[in-house]
């Protein structure tokens, strides 16, 4: 972790002392600061180019020493900065003077230590070069290769570049898949049944369940589908809320009349009864993935009614006693290890090819054999090979390492193979990978959140004028390509939306992060190596954190993650002692958690870069009033709260702020400051949409507006034209009778860079307004949810509109007559219709849109699905296009007409 520590210290020096207008000018120390900063950059360069340490104990010891020296120097610098900025009272000037003297001493000591370590690192690197490059030193497949070995190279272009190698195709489970499909859909029994899948970690249980869950025969057979991942440390309330969320998404329209009753039930937290009511009378499929205990099953099984309509529960577990308890007297689906042919096929799937030069095929087969038929091990080791320079010597070296590491049973062998892949990561990726340990088991991580966290932590290196979040995305994509993490959700255009990490790989993160003194997990008794508490940069609190005393060893940490927070004095107490936090990421389980005290003590955190305080129960309208402080370093401010006039001006004192997401922004104060770093704001009161504000945030790319009935709605809308860089605009609950057209050059000057537009709960728009929207020159995504007046039932799209539109989403409208042809949406790739019960069919002209790749239907009539399938057939017959049609909760109209 030497590279991450050096990068973080270098960034801190630049942030506080070396900018063109530094926060704390230290003229007397400028020369020594420049020297320290330069030496750190030199260390970065050497570490980036150095060989992987492997068994070189001196190199490992030196890297550990560099890590500790850099972290300690940064800690001491930030402590003195805290003392300077928080100094108060009559002793303020004395304390500042003392801290400045200490800073000079810290700089001098750091320069000496770094200079010594630099010389040691150079000496070791020179010895390595004298011996010749390590066969596994480089993991880049694009490095130059000795011409004499050209015949042994596999062309890099042949490697698979898929977004996730877990999606490269399931191998060896055909019989299991058929058996499960039969038990779920074709068996004559109408009684509620449990279908369990059992097998060791990494053998493919979740992959198999996911394939079944998304199969079109399943989506059409079951009216409701819901998926919950249980994990070892589970929370019953969270499990229930997850299931309720899935069920509500499938049947929200039918539940409209029950909404008041359900709101009251949720308010009383009677989630079990709520879930049971939602499922009653409907054929449902519930997937309970990764369940570890019989008590977890007991806590929810009473919520699943048996209405003798063929409902099913699909359950996955590593433990046979759990599946036998949930399904007594019946057989389970037993996952088997892959045989030699299946293992090789999976290996080939990762590469995206079946033909290899004979030398490489033999090496590959030998390595695959050592994986003992475990899919996860095969995928990870194949991904490692795809990143290593394709030369026989280096592949042989991997095979030798696998042979040396892989000793023992299948579990142990898999863990060692995973460690080998981690150990071969480039220096700049290791901290990124280990960071996944801060998240709970089976946690679905939003990509936008992850890259912002990485940017705030400071362990990424960006060249001058390079966007740090773009660097983070490149690192994440590299980890995905190596199959160390996998994409769980993608957008319509294939971009990553959410990420997950396998349990076994997360266990590796926890072990290695502990070994590197990076992570403390508070409250997890199942981690024996966390019993001895030491100071670490990262803290992850479990649900038991509120029951534990606060240790002083946490007070110098950089980040605090609490995904399942309970209110207690310990949270406020912890923050009152923290001085060095950069990241605070708290998600409260209960809406009555009082976070005001937490927000208040954040005033002491002068190093804060990322703040997120959210409620996990999104059905609640509960929020709290915010206090903004002069957090000069803050980059992301994401809080479920209200910002009013008394605190609003604080935003202009946050010069590095990029993302500002508040539940309701009623004021931003008055200021003459031009904020050039701000890229995202939501949710902004419509009355704040003034020319004065928008000209002071000229680089805004994403804006969320909430409205109401404002006297000057049209004037406020006109002012949006001053956001020339805007790419995403979301408008909710902003009511106007029509979209203005006079004085706006829709086709040229009005929002020329806008790519994504959402109207949510506006209700009063007309379909004729879409003629103006269609003129936006670069619009790619349009979402209409409760957006159109219910009396407006006909849409005739404009002839020359929507030239660049790729995704169209229409939800909850009374659209009845849709007269459209292919030329109206010439670039459309994805059409999504939800709860459009007045619509009888999709216009046949969509069969002529050759770019169309997906039609997604949910809660529509069967006649709409029939028209989609007819379009699918015509696309294939006329153009050879493999249009995908997905459907859920389709209703047969003849049953409702009786």
C-alpha positions, 0 to 999 in steps of 0.5 A: 500500500506504499503507492496509495500512502505516497499518493495521498500525502502528495495530494494533501501537500498540494491541496493545502500548500502548493496551489496558486493561492494556497490555503495556508501560505508557508513562505518560510517552508516553501523550499522544503515543501517543494523538495518533499513534494518532488521526492514523493513524485519520484517515489510514485514513479519508481513504484509504478515501474517496479516489479511486483514484490512476490517473494522479495522480502526486502522489497515487501518490508521497504514498501511497508516502511514507505507506507507507514512513513507516508501515512504517519507524516500525513496524519501529523500534518493534518492534526496540526492543520486541525489545531490551526483552523479550530483554534479559538479564544485568547490562546488562538495566536499562540496555538497557531504559532506553535503548530506552524513550528511543529509543521516545519519540524514534520516537513524536515523529518519527512524529507529525511525519511523519504530521501532515505527510502528513495535511495533504498528503493532505487538500490533494490530496483537496480538490483532487480534490473541487473537480474533481468525483469521478473516474468510476472513483473508487468501485468500490462498486455500492451508492453513491448515484447522482444522480437525474438518471441513474437511467434509466442504472442497471442494478439491482444485484440483477440481478448474479450473486452466484455463489461463483466466476465461473469456474464460471459456465459454459464457453463456446466449447469444445463441439467440443473437449470432445466430441473429448476425451470421444471420445478418452478413452472411446469410441475402440476403442484399448486402448493407453495414450494421451496426450491433450494440450490446448495453448494460451496462458495464460488461454485455458481449458485447465484449465477444459476439463480440469476439466469433462472430469475431473468428467463422470459418464461419466468417473467411471464409465468409469475405475476410478481418476482422479488429478489433479496440477498440475505448474507451472514449478517442480515437485518430482518427489517432490511430484508422485508423492505427490500422485498416490499420494494420489489413487490410494490414495483410490480403492482403499484397501480393495483395498490393505489387504493390501498396506499393510505393503509400501506402508508399507515402500516409502514409508519407502524413498521408492520412490514411482515403484514404489509408484505403478506398482504401485497403477495396474497392472491398473486402467483409470485417467485421469491429468490432468497440468495445466500442464506446462512441460517435457519433463523433467517428463514424463520424470520420471513417465511410467515410472510409468504402466503400459500394461495395454491396458485403455483407460487415458488421460493428459490433459495441458495445456500452453502449450508445443507442443513439450512436448505433441508430445514427450509425444504424438509423431506424434499430434494435440493439442487446440488451444484457440482464442480465442473469437469475438465471440458466444462472448465476449459469451456469456461476458460475460453469464454473469459478470453472470448476465443476457443483457439490458442497457439499450442504452447498457450493452450497447454499452459492454460489447460494445466492452470485450469486443472489446478482450479479443481472445477471451481468456476470463480477460480477459473474466471479470475485466473483466466482474467489475470492471464488476459492482463499479463503480457502474452509470452510463454515465459510469463504464462509458465510463471503463472502456472508455477505460482498456481502450483505453489499456491494451490495446496489443500481442499477446494476452498483453500485452493480457491482462496490461494488463486484469488490471492495470486490475482490480487498480488499481481495487481498494479500498485495503483489498483490495490487500494481500489480493490481493498476498498471494497472491504468497507462495504457489507457483504453482498452490498450493491454499490452504485458506481457513481458513489464509488468513484466519488468515494475513491476520488475523496480518499486521495489514493488515486493519481491524476495528471494535471487537469485530469478529472479524478472521477474519470481516473476512478472509472478507468480503475474500476473498469480494470478491476471488472476486466480482471473479474475481481468485481462484477457488474450487477446492473447496466444502463441501456447503453451498457454503462456500469450502474452498480457493482458487486463483489463475490463473498470470497473476494470480499474475504480476501479484501478484509484479510489484506486490508487488515494486513496493510493496516488499512481497515477496521471493521467495528462490531463483527465478531466473526472476524478474529483478526479484528479483535486487536484494534489499531489505528487504520485509515478506513472504518466500517461500522456494522449494525452492532456498532451502537452497542460498543464502546468507542475506541481512541484508536479510531480517532485518526481515521480518514473515512467512516462508513456506517451503512445500517446506522442506528441512532445512538450517542456513540455516533455523535461521540465518535465524531466529536473526537474525529479530527481527520475524517475525509469521508463520512458515509452514513445510511440510517435504517430507521427514519426516526434517527435524529442526525441533527447532532451528527451534522452539528459536530461535523463542523470540526471536520475541516478535512471533510471531502465527502459527506453522505447522510441518507435514509435507507427507507425511501418511502419516508418524507422525513428530513432534517434541517442542515447546517453548512460549514466552511468545508474548503475541501468538500467535493460531494455533499449528499444529505436527506435534508432541507437547506433554508436561507439561514444556512444557504450561503455556506455553499459559496464557501466550498470552492471544490464542491462538485456534487450537491444533492439535498432533498430540498434546497429552498435558498442558496443565499446571495453571493457574487462568487462564480463557482466553476467546480460545481457540476451537479445540484438537486433538488433546487426549488423552481423559484431559485432558477434565476439568471443570476444563479445560473450565470454563477455556476457556468459548468453545471452538468446535472440539475434537479428541479422541484416546483409546485405552482409558482407565479412565474413558472415560465420565467424560471424555465426560460432561465435554464437556457443560461446553463450551456454545459447542462447534460442532465435535467430532471424536473419533478412536481413543477406544474405549467400548462405548457412548455414555453416556445416563444423566445427560445431557440430550441433547435440551436441555442437552448441547452445544446449539450443536454443529453438526458431529460426527465419529467416526473409528477408534472401531470400537466404537460401535453403530448404537443409539448414533445414537439419542442422537446424533440428539437433539442439537438443532442437529446439521447434519453427522455423519461416521462413519468406521471408527466402528461395530462390524463385528458391528453390521449393522443400523440403524433410525434413531429416529423423532424424531431428526436434526431438523436434520441436513443432511449424513450421511457413512458410511465403512467400515462393515459396515452391511447392513440400513438401515431408514429413511424420509424422516421420519428425516432430514427436513432432509438435503441430502447423503448420502455413502457410501464403502466400504459393501460390505455395503450393497445399496441405499439405503432407498427412503424417501430419495425422500421427503426433499424437501431432498435435493440430492446423493448421493455414492457411492464404492467401493460396489456397482452395486446401491447406485448403481441405488437412488440413481438410482431415488430420483433419478427418483422425486424428479423425478417426485414433487417436480420436484427435480433430485437430483444423483447422483455416483459413483466406483469403482462395482463390479459385484457379478455380476463378484465373485460368479462 
